[in-house]
C-alpha cells in the first residue's frame, strides 16, 4: 500500500528506491568480513604488545626518575629528618614530609625512613604523624608532572591536569581538617594504639614487590642505589655522610674460604657493610659525584618519560576509537543499577587499592591513570575513587616496613604505619560518602579549566604548592611559634574572607554590600591572570591567542572594526570560542565587519553570537 501511494508521485518513488538500494548496499558489508576490516583487526592486535612495551618503559622511567631525585637530594633529605627539634613542631613536620618526598620522588622511601626512625626510638609516634601527612601530599607531584606532558592539546591537558590535581586537593583538604584535630586530640595516634594492643602482631620480613620483579632486570643495568645511606644519615650515623649512594663494583672478585680464615672480626664486619650489586650497572665504575649522576639520570629519565607518554597517548587514541571507546567508557564510568548505584565508587576504590598493592607504588598507578583521564576514557568522577583507593593501597608499604622492625620496637613502628592508614580512611569519610562533600572534584576541575586557559599556570602551581609555600612555612616555623602565628594568622584570615566572599558572590550576592558584589573595584592584576599572562607571554616570546574568557570583561559595544579578510576573522572567532576543536565547530552566521556583543561567561558557548 505504501509503494502504491508513493507511485502517484514519481519523485517520491524514485527517492524511495534510492533509499532502499542505499540501505541494502550498506547492510551487506556489515554482515561479512571485508579484507579491510580483517586487516584493521590484525593491526589493532599488533598494537597491544607495543602498548605493553611502552607501559613497561614508562614504569622503568618512573623508577629511574625516583633514583635520580634520590641521588640529587637524598642526603639533604636525610639531614632534614635528622633534626628532631624541627620535627617536634607539627607544622614543620608536615612541611618536612612534603619536601623530602618531593626530593626523593617516592613516598615509599619517605615512609620507610619515618618507620625506621620510630622503630629506632629517635622519633615519637605523635611527632611522626604530621610527617606521614606530608608524604601523602608530596607523592602526588609525580602524576602532576606526567599531566604536563599532555600540554600539546588543550582539552586533553585540561582533563589530565584535573585528574592529576584531584589527588593534591584531597590531600590538602584532609590535612587542613585532620592535622589540627590530631594536634588537639591525638585521634589517629590513639586509634592506632588501640589496634596494636588488641592484636598480637608478630615480626616478619618485607613482602616481594611484584612489579619490581619485572622492571628490576632493566633498571638494575642502569643504576643501583644503597638506600641505607639516606636512612643512616637520618638516624645520625656520620659514617654514611661520606659514602656514595651509587653502589660500586668490587674488583677483587670472590672472597675464598681460606682468605676469610685470615680476616679478623672487625674486617669481616666492615666487609658485611659493603653492598655488592648483582650485575654491573652503567655507573658502577664512573668516577662521578652523586649529584652529577643524578642530573644525568634526571635528564635521561624525563626524556624517556615524555617519549613513552606521548607514544602511549597516540597509541591509546588510535586503539580507543569509535565503538571501542564508547564501550570502554560505558563499562568504566557507568554506575551499577538502582538501588546499588552508590556501590560503584567503592568498588573503584577496591580496584585502586588492589592495583597499588600489586605495583607497590601509588605514583605508578596514578601516573598511568593520568593519560587515560586526559584522552577521556576515564571520567573525573570515576578517577576520584580510584585515586582514593590508591591512597589506601600505598599504606601497605609502611606496614611491610614496620613488620621488619625489631621485636622491642615493633609496636611503635606498626602504630605509625596504622596512623598513615587511618589518615586516608578519615579523609575518605570526610570527602567522599556524601556527594555534596566531594569538594576535591570541583577544585580539580577549576584548576583544569584555569590551566587549559593559561598553560604556564601548571608550572606556577607546581612551584608554589610543592616548593615555595612549603619552604616559606618551614622557614617561619624555624623562626618560632610567635613569628609563624604573626605572619600566618593574617594570611589565613584573608584567604578565608576571600573564599567566603566568592561563595556569596556566586550564590547570594544580594546579602553583600554593593562594593563587594564583584571584584571590579580592585586593580586588574589583583582579580585576573591576564596581565601576568601578557608579561609571561612577552618574556617567553610565545604568541597569545587572547581568549576573552573567564575573568576577563565582556567586549564593549562600540568595538572598533578593522578591515580584515572575512574568512580569517571567522576562523579566528571559531578558535576563540571553541578552542579550535573540530567537535565544537559551528556555522558562523555573523556578517563581517559587524560589531558582536558577547555576554560575559558565554564566550565559549556553541551558539550564534548576538
N, C-alpha and C positions, 0 to 999 in steps of 0.2 A: 504493500500500500504506500509505503514511504517513497519507493522508487517511482511509482506511478504519479504521485503528487509532484515529485521533482521533474517528471517528464514534461509537465506543462511549461516548464521554463528551461530552455536548452542550456543556459549559462549555469544554472544550479546543477543540472545533471552532469555537465562537463566538470564542474568543480568537485562534485561528489565522487566522480570516477577517479579524478586525480588523487583525491584524498585517500580512497580505498587502495589504489595502487601504491601510494607512498607508505601507507601502513603495512601492506604486505611485504614491500621491499625492505623496510626497516626491521620487520619482525623476524625475517628468515635468518639473517646473520647471527642474531642473538641465540637462536636455537642450536646453531652448530659452531664448532670451534674453528675460527678462521686462523690462517697462518700468522697474522699479525698479533692476534690475541695469545697464541701459544708462545710466540717469541717474546712478547711483553711479560708473560708469566715467568719464563726462564730468566729473563733479565732481572726481574724483581727478586727472584730466588737467589740469584748470584750476588745481589747487593747485601743480603743478610750476613754472610760471612765477613764482608767488608765492614759492615756496621759493627759487628762484634770486635773486629780487629781495631777499629778506630776507638771503640769504647775501652778496649784494653790499654791502648797507648794513652788515652785520656786519663785513666786512673793512674797509670805509671807516671804521667807528667805531674799529677797532683801529689803523688808520693815524693817525687824528686823536688817539687816546689817546697814541700814541708821541710825536706832535708836542707835545702838552700837557705831557708829562713832560719833554721836552727844553727847552721854554720855562721850566718851573718850576725845573729843576735842571741844565740843560745847562752853564751857566758854572761851576757848582760842580764838575761832573764834569770839566771842563777843568782847573780848579785842582788837583783831586786828581791827575790824570795828570801835572801839571807838576812835582810834587815827586819827582825821581829818587832822592833819598836814601831815601824811603819805599819806592819800587818795587823797590829793590835787595834788600829783605827779602822772601823768598818768601811767607811767611805774610801779610804786609801787602799784597803784590801780589795774592794770591788774594782778600783781602777787598775791595781796591780794585776788582777786576774785578766782584765781586758788587754792590757799592754803586753803581758807575757804571752798570751795566746795569739795575739796578732804577730808578735815577734817570731814565735816558733811555728805558727800556722798549723797548730794541732792541739785541740782540746784534750785529746787522749794523753799527750805528753804533759800538759799542764796539770790535769787532774792526777796523773800518776806521781808527779813531783809533790803535789799537795798531800796525797795519801802517804808518801814516803816521809814527809816532814811530820805528819801527825803520828805515824807509827813509830818514828824515832823519838818522839816526845819533844821535838823542837817547836811545835806549834799546837796550840789548843784547838779543840774541835770548834768551839764557838767563834774563834778568830778566823778559822778556815772557811766558814760558811760564806761570807761575802766574797772571798776569792773564787769559790766554786761558781757563784752567781756571775762573776766577771768572766770566767772561762766560757760560760754559756753565751755571753754576748760576743766575745772575741772570735768564737769559732764561726760565726755567720759571715765573717768578712770574705771567706773563700768564695762562696756562691755569689756574693755581690760582685767580686772581680770577674767571675765567669759570666755574669749577666752583661758586663760592659763589653764583652767580645761580640755581642749581638747589636752593637750600636749602629751598624750599617743600615738597618731597616727600621724605620721609626716605630711602627706598630708592634713589631716583634720585640724591639727594645723596651717599649712601654710595658708589655706583658711580662717579659723576662725580669726586668728590674723590680716590678711589683712582686713577682713570685720570689725573688731573692730577698727583698727587704721585709717580707712578711715575717721572716724569722727574727730579724732585728727588732721590729715593732713589738712582737710578742715578748721577747726577752727584756726589752727596756721597760715596757709596761709592767711586767711581772716584778722586775727589780724595784720599780718605784713604789709598789704596794708591799712586797714581801720583805724588802730589806729593813724598812722602819719597824715592821711587825716583828721581825726576828731580833732586832736590836732591843726592842722593848720587852718582848715576852720570851724569846728563845724557843719559839714554837717548833721549828724543824729540828733543833737540837734535842728537845725533849721527846719528840716523836721517834727519832732515830734511836735514842737511848732506850726507850720502851721496847722497840723491836729487837734490839741487840740483847737486852736482858731476858727477853721472853724466849729466845731460841738459842739452843746450844750449837753455835756455828763453829765448825772445825776449819783449821787452816788448810789451804790447798795450793795448787800451782796455777799458773796462768793457762787459760784455755787457748788452743790454737786459733790464730786469726785466719779464717778461711780464705779471704781474698788475697792475703799476702802469700799464701801457698802458690797462687797463680802468678802474681806480679813480681815476687822476690827474685826469681831467676833472671829477670831483666834489670831490675833496679839495683841488685847486688853487683852487677857488672859495671854500673855507673858510679855508685858511691856507697860506702858503708860507714855508718857513724857509731861512735861509742857514746850512747846517750847517758851512760852512768856519769860522765863528766859533768853534765848540767846538774844532775841530782846531787853529786858530790859537792859542787860549788854552793848549791843551795843549802846543803847541810853543814857548811863551814869547813870542808876539807880543802886546805890550802894547797895540797899537793896536786889537786886536779886543775888548778888555775894555769899551770904551765903545760898541761897535756893538751894535745890536739884532739878535736872531735873526730877527725878523719882517722880511721883505722889504718895503721901502717903494716906493710907486709914484712914478716920476719924472714930475712935472707939466709939464716943459719940452717934452715931445713928442720927435720925432725930431731927431737931430743931422744937419744937412746937410753936404755935402762942403765948401762954401765956409767953413762955420763951423769944420770940422776943420782947414782950412789955417791958420787964425789961432791955433790952440791949440798951446801948446808941448808938449814931450815929457813933462814932469812932470805937466801937466794930463791928458794922454792916459793916462798910467799910472794916475793916480787914478781917471779915468773907467772904465778897464778893470776896476778892482777893484769897481765898482758892480755889484750884482746886479739886473738888470731882469727882473721877473716877466713871464710871458707874459700871462695875463689879470689883471684887477683882482680881488683876493681880498677877503674880508669885513673883514679887519683892516688893509688897506693904508693907509688914511687915519686909523686910530684912534690917538689920542694917549694910548696906554696903555702901561704898563710890560710887560716880558716876563712877569713873574710874574702880573700881572692877566690878561693874555691867556691864559696857561697855565691859570690856575684856571678861567676861563670855559670854555675848551675841555675841561678835565678833567670839569667837571660835565656839559657837553653830551654829550661822547663816552661817559661812563659811563651816562647816561640812555638814549642810543641803543643802546649795547651791551646793557643789561639788556632793553630793549624787544624788540630783534631776537632775543635769545637766548630769551626767554620765548615769543615767537611761533614761533620755529623749533622749539622743543621740542614745543609744542602741535601744530604742523603735521606734524612728523615722527610724533608719536604717532597722529594721525588717518590718515596715509598708511600707516604700517607697522603694520597690524593684521592679525590672523588669519593666513591662509596666506602673505601677502606678507612679514610679519615673519619667519615661520619659514623661508621660502626664503632671504631675505637673510642671516639669522643662519647658516643652514647653509652658504651659499656663502662667507661671510667667515670663519667660525670653524672650519670643518671642515678637518682635515688631509688631505694627499694620501694615496693608497692605499699600503699597505705594499709595499715597504720604503722608500718615499720620503716618509714622513710628516714626517721631520725637516727636509725642504726647505721646508715651508710657512712657517715662521718667517722663513727667509732671503729667500723671495720677498716676504713682507710688508715686510722691510727695504728691498728694492729699490723697492717701491711707495712707501714713506715717503720714501726719498731722492729718488726721481724727482719726487714731488709737491712736495717742499720746494724742489728746484732750479727747478721751474716757477714757483712763487709767490715764490721768493727770501726766504722767511721761515719759520723753524721755529715761531715764535709763532702765525702764522696757521694753519698746518696742525694743530698740536696743539690749538689753541683750537677749531678746527672739529671736531676728533675728540672733544673732551670731551663735548658734548651727546649724541653717538651712544653713547658709553660709558654715560652716565647713564641713557638710556632702554633700555639692554640690547641694542642692536643689535650692538655690538662687545664681545667679552669682554675682560677684563683681560689674559688670556694672549695674545690677538691684538694688543691695543693696545701691548703692551710692544715687540715687534719693529718695529711701525710707528713708535713714538717713537724707537727707536734708529736706524732709517733716517733719520728727520728730523734727528737729530743729525749724521749724516754729510752729509746734503744741505746743511745750513746752512754747512758749511765752504767751500762754493764761493764764498760772499760774500767771505771773506778772500782766497781765491785770486784772484778777479777784481780786488779792490782792490790786491793785490800786483803783478799783471801791469801795472797802470797806473803803477808806480813808475819813477823814472829808471833808466837803464841801469846806473850805478855802484852803485846801492843795490838793484837787482832781486833779487840772490841772497839778501840778508838778509831782504827782505820776503817772498819766497816761502818761505824757511826757517821763519819764524814762522807763516805760513799752513799749512804742512805739519805743524807741531807741533800745531796745532788738529786737523787730520785724524787724526794718529797718536794723540792723546789719546782720541778717540772710538773708534778701532779697537781700541786696547788695552783700553779699558773694556768693549767688547763681548766681547772674548776672555776677560775676567775674569768677567763676569756673565751670559753667555748660553749658550754652546755646551753645557755640561753642565746638565741640568735642576735638579740639586741646588744649583747656584750661582746660580740665579735668585732671589736674596735680595730684590731690589727689589720683586718681585711680592708677596711675603709682607709686606714692610714697608708697601707702599702699601695692601694690603688691611686691615692692622691700623689704619692711620691712617683709612681709610674707616669702619671699624667704630666707632672712637672718635669721629669727627666726627658720625656718624649719631646717636650717643647724646647727645653734648654739642655742639650746633651752634656754640657760641661758640668751640670748640676750633679751628675753621678760622681765625678771626681771630687767635687766640693763636699758632697755628702760623706764620702769615704774618709777624707782628710779630717773633717770636723768630728764625726761620730767615733772614729776609731783611733785618732791620733791627737788632734789639737785639744778637744774637750777633755779626754781622759788625762792628758798631760797637765792641763790647766788645773783640773781638780786635784791631781796628785800634788802639784806644787803648793796649792792652797792648804791641803791637808797637812803637808810637811811644815807649813808655817804655824800651825796650831789651830785649835778649835775657834778661837776668837776671830782670827783672820778669815777662816773659812765661812763662819756664820755671817760675819760682817759683809763679805762680798757675795756669798751665795744666797742669803735671805732676800736681798732686794732683787736679784736676778730671778729667783723662783717666783717672787711676788708679781713681778712684771709679766713673766711668762703665763702665770695663772690668769692674770687680769686680761691679757690679750686673748687667751683661749676662751674665756667666758664671754667677752665682747663679741668675738667671732661667732660663737654659738648663738648668742641672742640676735645678732645681725641676720643670721640665716633663718631663725625660727620665729622670733618675736621682736622685730626692730622697733615696734611702737612703744615698748617699755623702756627704750633707751632714750637719753637726751638727744635732741636733734643733731648735735655736733658729732655724737658717737654712732649715729645710724649708718655711717660709712666712714672709710678712712681717707676720704678725698681731701681733708684738711691737712694731711701730712705731706711732706715733700715726696716727689715721685720715687726717689731711691729708697724710701722707707716702706713703701707699700707695693713695690713692683720690682721684679728682677730684670726688667727690660733695660734700665740704664746700665746695670752691671753686665748684661748680655752684650750691649754695644761696646763696652770697654774691652771685654774678653774677646769679642769678635774682631775688634780693631787690632788688639795686641797679637792675636794668633794669625791674623791675615785671612781668616775664613770669611766666606760670603754668607750673609744672613738672608733668610727668606722673608723675615719681617712679618710673621703672622700676627694679626690683631686679635689675639685670643686671650682668654683667662682674665688676668687682672688689668689688661690694658683698657683704655677708654674706647667708647664707640666712635666710629668715623663721623666727622662733622657733616652737617647737611650741606654746607657750602664748600664741598670738596672741589679742589682745582682739577679740572680735567685736562690732561695733556693729549696731544695728537699722537697716538700710538697705533700700531697695527692692531685691528680688532681681534685677529687670531691669537696674537701674542698676549693681549690683555685677557682674553678668555681663558687661555691655558694657565696664566698666572693666577687668575681668580680660582680656577679649579684646584691648583696646587695649594693656595692659601686656605681654601675652605675644606678640602678633603685630604690634605697631606699628600696629594698626587698619587693616591692609591686607586687601582682600577676598580675595586669594589665600590668605591664611593663616587664614581663618575656619574654625571647627570647632564642633561641638555641645558646649556646656558641660554636662557631666554632674555637676558638683558641686552639692550641695544648699546652699541659702542658710543662712547662719549657722553653717556647719561650718568649723572651722579647717582650712586647707590647708597641707600641708608641701611646700615647694619645695626640691628638691635644687639645690645651688649649681652654676651653669653650665648648668642645664637649664631656665632660666626661660622661654626663648623657643621651647622645643620644641613642635611641633604635636601634642600628645598629652594624654590625660586626666590632670590632676594627681592626685597621691596624696591 
